[in-house]
Structure formats: C-alpha cells, structure tokens
Amino acid sequence: MSERDFTVIENEWITLADGTRLAARIWMPEGADRNPVPAVFEFLPYRKRDGTCVRDESTYPVFAAAGIAGVRVDIRGSGESDGVIDGEYTPLELANACELIAWIAAQPWSNGSVGMMGISWGGFNCLQVAALKPPALKAVISIASTVDRYNDDIHYKNGTHLSAQLSWAATMLAYQSRSPDPEIVGDRWKAMWLERLENEPFFMEEWLQHQRRDAFWKHGSICEDFGRVQVPALVIAGWADGYRNTPLKAVEGLGSKAKALIGPWVHKYPHFAWPKPRMDFHAEAIAWWNRWLRDEQNGAENWPQVRAYIQDGPKPALRREFDPGFWAAKADWSAPEMDCFYAEQYGTLAPGMPIAGAKNHDHYLRSPLDTGTMAGEWFTLKPDAEMALDQRMDDAGSLVLETPPLAEAHDYLGQPVLDLEVACDAEIANLCARIVDVHPDGTATRVTFGVLNLAHRDGNAEPKPLPKGEKVKVRLVLDAMGYRFRAGHRIRLSLSTSYWPMVLPPPVDPGLTVDLASLGLALPKLGAHEAVSLPEPANPDPLPKYPELAPSESGRGVERDLTNGITEYSIYEDTGLHEHPDTGLATRQVRDELWSIAEGDPLSATGTATWTCDMQRAGWSVRTLSTASIACTATDWLFSASVRAFEGETQIFEKTFEKTIARDFM
C-alpha cells in the first residue's frame, strides 16, 4: 500500500454534552473527506502539546500515512482541555471517552470504526472503555496496563504498600499543576491554570483511603468480569516493567479475543523501548487496525495467542542495551506444566515436591530493613539503575536457596508459585520472594519477584492478623517470567522480610520463622512452542529530536550512614530543556526524590518527592514547584503535599495538604 499524505490539525475543540471543551490533536489522511477512514483514539492526562508530543509524532504520522486517522485528546483539566481532573479512571473519565468515540465515529471523515490505544494510563482506560461497549469501538491495543487495579498497578501489591504510590502521586500533582498553552487557549490561560491549581485533587489521599481491595479498586478492573470486553485486544508489556503480568492474565480472561505480546522492555512503546531487541510496533498495529477497523482479511485473528521473548541469561549492567534471548509463540495459551523444587536440609533447591511428613526444619529470617536497594524501580523508564542490579547485596540479607549448577538449560514462561509455612510473633509481616539467575562467575540477575503482606494471605478484601507464634500456610504467586536458565547456571530462591524502598515496611519488624520442610517452588515450563521472528523497526531511532537548550541529567544513589544506622536512597531526573521546533514551546521537568530508613526502626521510613516544571517561550514563562511526602506512626500514615506556581519570577499561587489516615493492616 502506498503512503498517503496527511495533515495535522494542531488543536480541535470537541464539546461534550456538559459543555466542557476538550482539546484534540488530529492526524488526518488526505482524502478522508471523500473516502472516510478509520480512526485511532488515545485519551490521556499527559498533555498532547508537550508531554507526549515526541512519542505521538513517532507513531500517528505513520498511521495517517497508512490511511488511519489519529485522535489524541487531553482528559479534562489536562493540557488545553477545560475543567479539573477528578482522579484516575473515574466514571466521568470513562463516560467522556465513550462520548468522544461517538463523536469521532460521527465525523464525515470517519468510516464509523474506532480503535482505542495507549500505554500505561491510555492502556488502562482503553480496556476499561471496551468493557462499557461503546458501539463504534471495534478493537484496542493496550500497552503496559492492568486488568487488576489493586494487585497489578503502582499502588499496592498483594497488600503491601508500594513506594511508587507516593512517586506517582507526586508526578500527577506536578503534571496537573501545569498551565495550558496560551497559544491554544488564548487570554483565558491564567484563569484556567488557577482553577486547576485551586481544585486539583492530591490523588494519594483517595488511594490511602482504600488500602484493601474494595469497590474503589474493583471499578476499572476488567478481571471482575472479563466477559464485558467483547472487542479484540492486543495486550503488550515488557519483562523489565511493573506491568508484566497483564498480557498473560488478559489471554487467560479474555480467551480468543486477546493476543499477548511480551518483550524484554521497560515502560515504553516497543519500537523505541530498551533493552533491545525492539519490534516493529507500527507494522503490527497497522495490521491490527486494518483487520478490525477496515475488515481487511489479513489473518490478524490467527496470530498466536501468546508471543514472548525468552530472555537467555542477561547480566545486570549499568545500562542494559540488549538482552540475549529468542521469541517463542504459543498458538493457544493454557496453564503451563510446572517444574517443581523443594528445599533439602542444607538449603539446596532440589527437583521434586516437598516430602510429606518431613520433620520441621525451621529457619528464623529477619532481613535488614534496607534489603532491596538493588531492586531498581517498580516503574521503569530507562534501562539503567531503574532496572534491578546485581542481586548479591540484597541476597546477603536474605534466606537463599539454590540448585546445583544446571546440567541442561531450563526454559520458563508464566508465573511461579511459592508455597511454604511461616510463623510470626506479630500480627503483620511482609514476605518477598525473588527468583535469581546465578551466573557461573557469581553475578546474580533478578528474573522475577513477588511480595505479600501476610495479613492478606487469604485475600485482599478482608485481611486478617497472623495468629502470633502459630504456623500458617502461605501461597505467593510471583510476577510472570519468560526466561532461560542456561546449563552451568544456578536457580536461586531468595526470601526476605524487607524490600525497601520499593515496598514500605509494616509498623513492626518481628522477622519470620520459615519451615523449609514445607517449602515448594513451582516454575512454569515454556513447553511446546514455535520459534518465531518478530521484525525490528526499520528506523533504529524513530523519535523526533527537538533543540536542546539545557542538557538532561539522571542519577540514583544509596548512602549508608554507618555511625547512625541510616540508609538513604536518592533519585534525580532532569529532562533538560527542549523546545518544540513548530510551537516554540520549551519545557523541562526535574524530579528529586529521597527515601530514608533507620536500622531496626520501620517507623523511621520516610519519602519525599519534589518536582520542578518549567514552560516558556519568548516573552512568557511559568513554573510550578510541587512536593509530596510520606511518613508513618504505628497506627497512621502521615502525608503532606504542596504546590507553588510562578508567572515569570512572581509567585501567584500556593496551597498545602496535610492528612493523617489510619493504617489498615499495612
């Protein structure tokens, strides 16, 4: 098919039924007014004008050249859209999305078929909107998303409290505090900005009010009723990202309607993600849209149900440029056969099941509270220290079990399962389990991990205290993996009671008694599969380059005060100042984050995230400074936030939040 010319409509106002005007950027294929075309819709709070313009400009022109319109809309209160955002994936947001789909389908240039696409927020809401069944929505592509908002998002994980919740709340406070662009909205920009600043919520307040898996989290979790999603869904994720479970859960829940694709990537689109190899997302997406939005008989419905990159022994590195491995396809996904291991008396992982009736083999485990500093971040954007590093330091504070060197390679795909019995002298404790590839030279690569708040051992809706001093059976399902352990390598299971700063500690630190005689580890075999090849993008550097007015900078560090027993974990990210060549708008965001914990004192845990956001063009500049912090007592979470806004050098706004919310089995 020859490429079509297209035009870019920099801003189109779409007026909702309640009178709110939302701002859209549209890539329109030439001749669509005469021969209507399908459209792909993306609905985000990340600002089309500056926040996502780089990645949008890498994809939507390619779609438009293939005869598919792209419609990128800012959620209310974001970018140039009217109003104030009211939270994540709210009923209002999803209703607005349905209204926008109907608007797109009714345009004279539209053939009436709409696809919805996105990564992260946009990946979430396209699945959630699909469950609402808007008539014109015919297919979705969901990248780095979730089907379970409680257990597979950035807030909580099996009842543990992810530190990423504060990081994300601070990020959204910074994003939503930014001004609209006067070039689009005109003289009302300042009134719109002040309305946002005054009324935007601090998202973490609502999240902390729902520490259990209640109706708040069930809303938008399509796993509550997979049957509501009736359209085909291509679900994509990366092994280096926190959202790695979703593709397999989607095919398990949606069946033949879903196709899963999992690469080695961080939280990025596959055509420019790291680590490599990348895949030609554009060609894949265009084939998907042509099949379901044009009824082109191209066989997309016959793609394998699961395609996954099986990592072949990558080593941790300061920057993971490329992960060795191979692509494997399964025409139909089913529960994998499990490769079972048990703990022998002297800490060896041996093939087989735990020995029935074996004598108790109790081991007391109480990890240093700063175990976990080599974990990287839950939410990864770059293949550097955001990814898990060499695990030997964290393993030093853990209970470690491992196989002898493997006689042959072991290939796995799916979610590992750990069963064991533990006892605790307190009513609450956390358990972290990690699967580690130990290379012949001792280098240790984290393959996957899982965490569990033991008060949530029987479910997240109704946690219950541990019976003090009594053994309880625990099952921990770890995150999905696609991995080859090479011959000569060892499979290690590392258990710890801490995983900081990724997971915030419970209010007490009692340690656990682990009965090794009860321990059973099941790893999911890859099994029968077809070796496939996924084309890589023709363009190795597909993102547009904007003039750099100030350089970027990135850093992560751990500082241990050996005199006072305090560990600090710091994060610094400066995007640099870049100017869009067409709009003249220059933007910069700086994230400065610090986590701290004292030896032996879980109540000492604190975190603070500060964002500085600049926007400027000739004769105009604005800045916001936003800060969010969390601390705790034995009974409460303590958090605060502040926002200051500047027009030029003059401060025009300031507000603060301070809240105390009771801990609920956390």
N, C-alpha and C positions, 0 to 999 in steps of 0.2 A: 504494500500500500504506500503510495507516495505521500510525502508530508504536506500538510495543509498550512497555509499562512494563518495567522491568528492575530487578534488584537487583545490588549489588556485594558480592561475598564478599571482604573485605579480605585475608584470608590463608587459603589452603587448603594443607594439607600433603600432598604427593604423595611416597610412599615408593617408592624404586627397589628393584630386586631385590637390590642390595648393602646395603640398609638405610639408605642416605643419604636424608634428608628434604629435598626441595626445596620452596621457598616459591612459591606461585602467588597471583596476584590475578585474580579471575574476574568478568566482567560477564555476568550470566545473564538472558536474556529471560524475561519472565513466561510461565508455562505450559509451559516446556520439559520439565517432568516429565511432562506429559500428551501433548504433541506435540513430540517431540525435534527439536533444531535442529542445524545445522552449527556448527562452531567454527573460530576462527582463533587460531593458536598463535604466540607470539613468545618467543624464548629468548635471554636477554641476560645479560651480567655487570654491567649498568649500574644495578641497584638499582631495583626496581619501587616501593619505598616512598618514595624521594625522588629518585633520579637521573632516571628517565624519567616520573615521575608527570604532569608537565604535558602532555607530548605524548600519553601514554596516555589522559589524561582529555579530550583533544580528539577522540579517534577511537573508542575502544572503546564509549563510550556511544552513539555514532551507529550502530555496528554492532549493538549489542544492541537498540536501538530498531527496527532492521530485521530482528530475529529471528535474529541471528548472535551466538553466544557468543564472548567474547574471553577468552583464557587467556594471561596474561603471567607467565612463570616466570623466576626468577633462576637462572642457572647455579651449580653447586656452588661454595661459597666466596664467593658474592656476595650482597649484601643479607642476607636472613634464611636463606638456604639453608645446609645443613650443608657441612662439608668445606673443601677448599682447591682453588682453580683450578689446573689443570696446564698452561695455555698457551692459545694461540689455535687454535680449530677442531681440537682434538685428537680422536683416535679415541674417547676416553672421552666428550667433549662430544657428538659426533655420535651415539654409541650411546645416551647418555642422552636425546637428542632423539627418537630412534626409539621408545624406551621410553615417553616422555611422550605421543607421538602415539597409541600403542596404548592408553595409559591413558585419554586423552580420548575416543577412539572407543568405549571400553567402558563409559562412564558412561551411566546410564539417561536422562540429559537429552540425549545426543548422538545424532544420526542416523547416526553412523558415518563421516561425511565430515569431514576436517580440512584446512584450508588453513594454510600457514605464511607468515609475513610478517615484514619488518623492514627497517630502514635500517642501512647500514654492517655492524656485526657480525651483526645479525639478517638483513640481506640476503645476506651471505656464507653463513651456515650454513643458510639455507633452501634455497639452490641445492645446497649440499653434501649436505644431508639428502635432497633429492629424488633425488640420484644413488645413494643407498642403497636407494631404492624401498620405504619402509615402506608396507604395503598401504593404510592409511587415508588417506595423504596424497594429495590429489586435485589440488591446484594451489598455486602460490606467487606472491607478489608480492615482488620483490627490488628494493630501492631503494639506490642509491649503493653498489654492491657490485663484485665482480670475478669473472671466470672464470679469471683467471691470477694467482695469488698472488705470483709473483715480479715480473712486469713492470707490474702494474696495482694495486699496493697501496702501503702507506705506507712500505715498507722500502727496496726497490731499484727502479730504473727503468733498463732496458736496461744493467744492470751498473754504474750509478752509485749512489752511496750517498746516499739522501735524509736530510736533517737531521730530517725528520719522524719518522724511526725513533726517535731519542732522545726527541723530544717525546712520541711515543705511548707509549714505554716508561715515561716519567715519569708520563704520565697514568694508565696502567694500574696502576703502583705505587701511585699515590695512591688510585685507585678501590678497589683490592683491599685496601688497608690500613684501610679504614673499618669501623667497628663495625656489627654488626647492631643492630636496634632492640629494646631491652628490652621494649617494649610488645607485641612479637610473640613473641620467643623466651624471655622471662622471665629468671630469675636466671642462666641459663647464658650470657647475652650476653657476659660478660667472658671466660669460658673459650673461647668460640667466636672472639672477637676475637684473643686471644693466640695461638690455634692458627693463625689466618691470618697474623698478623704474623710468627710464627716460621717458617712454612713456605712462604709465597707465593714464587714464583719472580720474579726480575727478568728480564722477557721478552727484553730486548735481548741477554742472554748467549747465549741459544739462536739468536736471529736472526743475530748476528755469527759464529756457528759455521757458517753456511750462506750464504756470500757468492756462491756460484754457484747456478744453477737446478738443484738436485738433488732427491732424493726428498722431502726435507722440504717444499719448495715445491710439488712436484707433487701431494702429498697435499692434497686440498681444492680443487685447480684443475680445475674440470669441463671445461676445454678439453682436458685429457688424453684424455677420452673423452666427448664430448657425448652420445653415444648412450645413456649410462646414465640421463640425465634423460628420463623418459617422460611427465611431467605438464606441463600448460600453465604457462607462466611469463610474467608481466607484469614487465618489467625497465625500471626508471625511473632516470634520472640527470639532472644539471644541467650545463650548459656551464661554470659557474663552479666546479665541484668537480673534485677529482683523479680521480674515478671515472667520468669522462665517456665512456670507451671502451666500457664494458660493454654497454649496450643493443645497439649495432650488432654487437659480437662475439657476443652471445647469439643474435641472429636469424641470423647467419651460421653459427653452430654448431648451433643447435637447430632451425633451419628453421621450419616452420609451427607448432611447439609454442610459439614465443616471440612476444611482442609487445613492441616497443620504444617508449618514450616519453621524449623528452629536452626539457627546458625550459631556461630561462636561469639556473637556480637554483644556489645554494650547497648545502651538505651538509645539507639539511632536507627534511622531508615537503612535497610540492607545495602543500598547502592553506595553509601558512603560511611558505613559502620566500621569499627575496629573490634577485635582483631580481624584481619583478613583470614580466609577469602571472603570477599563480598559476593553478592549475587545481583543479577540484572533485574532489579525490582521493577523498573519501568516496563520492560517487555512482559514480565509476569502479570503486572497489574493491568496493562492494556488488554492482554488476552482474557483476563478475568472479566473486565468491564465489557469487552466486546461479546463475550458469551452471554452474560446475564442482562446487559442493558441494550444490546442490539440483536440478541438471539442468533449470533453468529455461531455456526456449528463447528467450533474449533477443538472440541474434546476436553475443555477445561473440567467438565464434570467427571471425567475419567482420570484426572490426576491422582496419584497415590494419596491415600488419606493422610499419611504422615511422611514427611521428608525431614531428615535430621542430619546435622553434621556431627559425626562421631569424632570427638577430639582424641588425638593419638599422642598422649603424653606430653602436652605443652609444659614448659617450665615457667615458673613465676619469673617475672622480669620487671625492671623499672619501667619498661614500656613493652606491651605485648603487641607487636606489629602483625604477627602471623601465627596462627595456631595450626600445627600439623593435624591432619585428620582426613576423613573421607565422608562423602554423602551417602546415606542409606535411605532407602524408600521402603515403606510398607503399604501395600495396596489397601489393606484393611487393618485397622488397629484393634487389638484385643488385649486383655490383661496379660502382661508378659509372664513367662515362666521365671521363677525366682531361683537365684543361686544363693544357697543358704550357708551361713557360717555360725559357729558358736565359739565361746571363749574357753580355751583349755586352761588348766590350773595355773600355768605360769604366764598368762597374758598373751598367748598366741591365738590368733584367729584361725580356726581350722574349718575345713569344709564339713557341712552336716548340720544337724539340728541339735539344740541343747539336749543333754542326756536326761531323760525322765528320771525323777527321783534322786538326782545327784545331790550330794551334800552341799549345803550352803557355802558359798565362797565370797564372803563379804569384804568389800573394799571401801574405805572411807575416802570421799573426794570433797575437797573444799578448795576450789581454784582461787588464785589471786583475783581480786576484783577487776584488775586491769587486763585479765586474759581476754584477748580479742583485738588487740591493736593492729594485728596483721590481717584483719578480716576485710579491709577495704570498706567501701560503702555499699549499702543495700541498693542504692540507686546510682548506677554508673553511667557516666557520660564520656569518659576518656579511658584508654587502655593503659593507664599509668597506675599510680598508687591508689586510685579509686577501686581497682581490682584487688582481689586477695593476693597478698605477697607470700613469700616463703613461710610455711606454717610452723617451722621448728620452734620459734619463740613462743607462739600460742600453745603448741603441743607440750612445752615444758611445764605449763601449769595445768595440764590435763591428764586424765587417765587414758593411756594409749595401749591399744591392742592392735596387732598387725600379723599378717600372714608371713610365712617364709617367702623368699623370692619365688615368683610365679614361674612354673615350668613352661607355660604357654600363655599367649595373650587371652585376656578376658574382655569381651565386648558387652556393653550395657546400654540400655535405653529405657528410661522410665523413672519412677520414684522408689527409692529404697525405703525399707521398713525396718525399724528397730524395736524389738520387744525386750523388756527387762523388768526386774522388780527392784524397787528402791524403798528406802525408809528415811525419814527426816524427823528431826526433833522440833521442827516448827511447822506451822500450818501452810506455809507457802515457800516455794523454791523454784528456781529455773534450771532447766537442763538443756545443754547444747550438745548436739552430735554432729561430727564432721567426718566425711569420707575424704581421705587424703591419699594421693598417689606419691609413694616414696620412691624416688629415682635411685639407681644404684649408687650415686655419689652422695645420697642423703637428702638432696633437695626435696622439699615437700610441697606438692601442688594441691590446693584445696579443690576437690572435684564438686562437692555439693555439701550442704549443711541443712540442719533443721533445729528449731528451738521450740521449747514447750514450757509454759507456765504450768507446773504440776497441779495447781488448783483447777486447771482447765483440762485435766487428763481425760475426763469423761464427756467433754463438750464445752463449747464456748458460751453457750446461752445461760447456763446455770452452774458456774464454778462452785467448787466445794473445797473446804480446807482439807489438807492432808491429816490423816489420823497420826498424831505425834508418836513416833517410835515404832509404828507398825508398817510392815511391808505392804506396798501396793503394786499392782501390775500396771505397767505403762507401755503404751504404744506410741511411737513417734514416727510419723511419715515425713521423710526428708524431701527437699526440693528435687525436681526432676534432673536427670543427668543423661548425657549422651557421651560415653567415654570408653576408650580402650586402655586397659592396664596392660602394658607390654610385658613380655617374658623378661624375667630378671627384676621387675619392679615388685614392690610390696603394696598390698592394700591395707591401709591403716584406718582404724576407727578411733577417733579422739573424742572423749567426753569431758565436758567442763560444766561447772555451775555458774560461770560468768561468760559473757560475750560482749564486753564493753569496748568501745562506746556504741556499737550497733544496737545492742539491747540494753535498756536501762535496768538496773538491778532491782529486785524486790526489796522491801523495807528491812529484811533481816538476812543474815548470811550464815545459815546454820551448817551448810555442807550437806552431803547426801551419803548414805550407805548404799552402795550398789552391789547387788548379788550377782557376781559374774557367772555363777552356775545357771542363772535364769536367762542369760543374755542370748538373744538370737538376732542375727542381722541377715536380711534378705535383700539381695541386689538384683534388679530386673535385667534379665538377659535380653540382648538385642534379638536373638533368634533369627528366623528366616527373614531375609530381606533381599532387595535388589540394589546393587551398587549403581548409583546414578551420577550424572554430572550436571551441575547447575551452572549455566553460563554466567560469567562475571560481566560487569558493565564494560562497555566499550570505552567509556570515558573514565580513566582512573581518578580523576579529580573533578567531580561534577558540580561542586558548589561554586557559585559566583564569588568573586573576590571584590571587596569594597576597599576604597582607600583607607589606609590605617593612619590615624592621626596621633595615636599613642599605643604603645605595644601592650600585649597581653602578658599575664604572669600567673603562675599556678604553683601551689605548694601545699604539702601535707607533712606534718611532723609530730613526733612523740617526744615529750620531755619528762623525764623522771627525776623528781626531787628526792634524792636518796636520804637526805637529812630529815625531811618532814614526811616522807612516805606519800607524796602526792604525784599523780600522773596526769599530764595534760596532753590532749590530742587536738591539734590545730589544723584548720583548713583555710586556705586562702585562694580565691579565684577572682581574677581580674580579666574581663573580656577584652580589655583595651578599648580605645575609642575609634569607632569606624563610621564612615559617612556613606550613606547610600548615594550612588552617583546620579540617580534620577531625581530623588526628592530633596537632596541636600541635607537630610536629617541625619545627625550624628548621635550615636548612643553609646553608653558604657554602663556596665553593671559590675559591682565589686561585692563579693561575698566574703565575710570574715567571720569564722566560726571557731569557738573554743569549748571543749569539753574537759571536765576535771573530776577526779575522784581520789579519795584518800584511802590508803591501805587499811583494810579491815572495817571500813565505815561506809555501808551502802547509802546512808542518808546524806553523805557528803556530795553525792553526784549532782553536778550542775552542767548546764549547757547554755550558751549564748550565741545567737546568730545575728549578725549585723549586715545590712545591705545598703549600698550607696548606688543610686540610679541617676544617671545624667542623660538629659536630652538637650540638644542645641542645634541651632542653625544661625546664620548671620542675623544679628540683632535680637536674638531670643534664646534664653536658656532657662531650664528648670532642673531642680534636683530634689530627690526625696532620700531621707535617711530613716531607715526602719530597723528596729531591733526587737528581738523576741528572746525570752529567757525562760528556763525551767529549773526548778529546784524541788525539794521534797522534804516532808517530815515522815514519821512513821505512819501517819494517818491520811496525809493530804499531798496532792500535787499543787505546787505553787508556780504560777506563771505570770509573766508580765510582758507587755509589748508597748512600743511607742512608735509614732510616726511624726517626722517633721518635714515640711515642704518649703522649698525656696523658689522664688521667682527672681532670677539673677542672684544677687547676694542677699536679698531681703527674705527673711523668714515670713511666710504668710499663713502658716498653719502648724498646729501641734496638738497631739492628743496622746493619751496613755491608757493602757488597760492594766488592771491588776486583778487576778482571780485566784481563789482557792477552791479546789474541787477534791472531794474525798476520793482516796484510792479505793478501788473496788476489786479486791483480790489481785492486786498488781503491785 
